Structures are given as structure tokens and as C-alpha cells.
Amino acid sequence: MTMDLAPEHDEEARLSAQAVLAQQVRELMDAVVLTDVSEDEMTAVTAELVALTERLNAARRDRPPVPELTRNGFRHLGNAVTGACNPHALPLVIERDPEGGSRAELEFRPTHEGPPDSVHGGVSAMILDHLLGDAVAAAGRAGMTGTLSIRYRRRVPYGQPVVGRAAATRAEGRKTWVDGTISLPDGTVLVEATGLFITPTPWVNAIPE
């Protein structure tokens, strides 16, 4: 994985503009899912979107923005879960819990629907996979998902606040075990996850003794 130092001010301004663009596209995606305008209006909007897509394609990079080391730490603007420049992302904003582990307040959107009025189970799993991985990092480890087990206890609503939490439970050699949940603000658990994360051999030296 390539990690570069953060670009200079001009590039930062461009990335900030891209993040604003990505947020507008998220709103567009929700509007597409929920729209009830006429067929003619949808056709007209589609034509405008074709033109806008062509404008954005006038200059393309080969891959999304690469992970960066900045003065404020690590960021990955193209990440599918946390990336501010990726319209697919919520984006998930993770905080390190003072008591250990990782925590995120989040609200799913209509585009995340699976069963009626509920978030798709695969979306919940994706969020928990990322949150568990961050908890491994919070524990001073470096790892990638080896196994992920999910237990769906109750439906996850969209358009309502929920809370994600994760914390490492034990470690042995290159292995780190971690648990996590998505819950309502009152603590009612909706989804549980257990993961085993493996430190790739090239990263072994990064594990503290």
C-alpha cells in the first residue's frame, strides 16, 4: 500500500472541492431512489447527468485518492466506508473511545435499504468490518480481516441515529480478535460482529513487543 505525505495547499483545495462534490452526489443518489417526478423530467435530468459525467471524465486519474499521512494523522479520501471523496461512503467518522476501542455515530440513508425500511445486512457488515479494523489499529496493532462473523439481532433502521462500537479483546502473535456492535442510542444491540484480524508478514515488525 502506498502512503504519501499530504499534498500542498492547491491540491488540498481541490480535494476539499471534490469532497463537497461527493456529498452532493450522495444527496443525488438519495433523490434518485426517492424521486416521484414524471418520466419526462427523469429523462431530462438524465441528459444533464450525462453531460456532467462527461465534464468530470475530461481529466481522470488511474485510481481513487491514495491513502495519506497528514499533520492530523492518516486519511483515505477514496475509501468506500470513510472516504469523504467517495460518494459510496457514508462517510463513516470514527472516534477513539477514551475507554479503549473505536466508536462512530452514524445514520444510514435510503440508498442502504435491504428489507423494507431496513438497512441491507451487507451494508451493516461492511461498516462493522471497517470499525473492527479501526479498533485493531487503536489497540496498537496492524491487521487485515481474516474472518468476520455477524449476528443480526434486530433490524437496522435508516434515517435514524445509531452507534457503532468495536474493541480488541485479545492478541496472539500475528492474530488479533475484536468484537463490535451497531446499536440504538439507548444501547439496544441491533447487530453483533466478531472478527479475527491478521497482521501481514511484512508488517510484523510494527507489532509492539
N, C-alpha and C positions, 0 to 999 in steps of 0.2 A: 504494500500500500504506500502510495506517495503522499507525503505531507510536506507542504510548502509553508514558508513564512508568509504572513498576510501581505497582500499587495498594498501599493501606495494609495494616496487619497483618491486619485481619479478612478482607480479600479473599485475602491470602496464605494464611491458614489454610484458607480454603475451597478454594483451588486445590490446596493440599497434600492435602486430603482427596479431591479429585477425582483426583489422580494415584494415590493408593492405590486408589481405586475402579477406575481404568483398569487397574492391574496385576492386580487380582482378576479383571477381565473377561478379560484375556489368559489367565489360568490357566483360566477357564471355557471359553474358546474351545478351548484345547488339550484340556480334558476332554471337550468335545463331540465333537471329532474322534476321540479315542481311547476313548471310553466303550464298554463292552460290557454295560451294565446291561439289565434287562428292558424290554420295551415299556411296561409299566405304570409303571415307575419313570421312564422318559423322559417319559411323558405327565404324571406328577405334577410333575416338575421344570419342564416347560414351563409348566404352570399357575402355578407360583411365579414364573417369569421374567416372565410376562405381568403379574402383579401388581406386580413390582418395576419393570418398564418404565413402567407407569402412574404409579408414585410419582415416578420421575425426570422424567417428562413433565409433572408438575404445575407446574413452572416451567422454561421453556425460553428460551434466548437465540436470536437470529436466525442466529448463526454461531458457529463454534468460537472459543476464546480467541484474541484478536488478538495479533500479534507485539508484544513489549515491549522497552523499554530498561530494564535494571535496573542496580543498582550493580555487578553482576558481568558486565555486557555484554548481548548480545542473546539472547532466548529466544523460542521459538514453541511453546507448550504444545499447540496443536492440530495441529501438523504431522504428516503421515502417516508420516514417517520418524523424526523425532526427538522428537515431541510426547509428553511424559510424561502428558498428559491424554487422549491419543488411543489407545484400545485397539488400533487397527490398527498403530501404530508398535511397533518392537522394544522400547523406543525406542533408536535409534542414539545412542551417546555418542561424540562426536568430540573428539579432542585434536589440537592443533597440534604437528607434528613439529619438534623443535629444528633439524633439518637442512633444514626447509622442507616445506611441504605439510601435508596432513591425514592423520590415522590414526585407526582405530577397531577395537577388539577387539569381536567380536560372535559371537552364537550364534543361528542360526535355529531356529524352532520347528516342530513337526509341521504347524501350520496353513499353513506356507510350502511344503508339498510340491507338486512338479510331477510329474516322473518318479518312479517308486517309490524311496523312500529318498533322494531328492534334492530340492534347493530348486528351485522354479519359476524358469525363466530370466528371466521378467519381474520377479520379486522381486529377483533379483541386479542386474538393470539399474536398478531403482528406487533401490536402495541406492547403486550406483555413481554414478548421476546426481546424487544429493544430495552424495555425498562429493566428486565433481569440482567441484560448485558451491562447496562449502566451501573447497576448495583455491584456487579463483579468488579468493575473499574473503581467504584467507590471504596471497595474493600482493599484496594491496592494491588489488584490482580489484573491480568490481561488475558482475555479469553474470547473464544467464538463458540456459538451454540453447538453442543454435541447432541443433546436430546432436549425435547420440550414436551412436557405433559400438561394438558389443560383439562380442568374440570369446570363445566358450565353449570352453575347452581341456580341462577335466575337470569331472566332476560336483561340485556343491557339496553337502556333507552338511548335514543339520540335526541339532541335538543335540550338535554338536562345535564347539569354538572355531575360528574363522577370523579373518583380519585383513584389513581394508580399508585401502588407501593410495591417495593421489592427490596430484599436484603439477602446478602450471602449468609449461608448457615454453617458451612464448613469447607475446608480445603485440604487437599492431599496431593502433593506433587503438582502435576500439571492440571489437576481437576479442581473445579470449584462448583459447589452446589448452591443453589439460590432459589428462594421462594418469592412469589408475588401475588398480588390480588388487584382486581378492579372492584371498587365498592361504591355504594352511595355515600353522600357526605355524612350520613348518620352512622356509618360503619357497616351497613348491611352488605355482605360479600356477594358479588354477582358472578365473578369468575376467579378461579384459583389457578395458579401455574407453579410448576416445579421444573427447574432446568439444571442440566449439567453442562458446564462450560469448560472447554479445553483450551489450554494455552498452547498455541502452535510452537513447535520446536524452536524456530528462530527467535521466539520471544521469551524463551525460558529464562534468560539472564535478567529479564525485567522483573521476575518474581522475587519479592523480598525474602530473605532467609528467615 
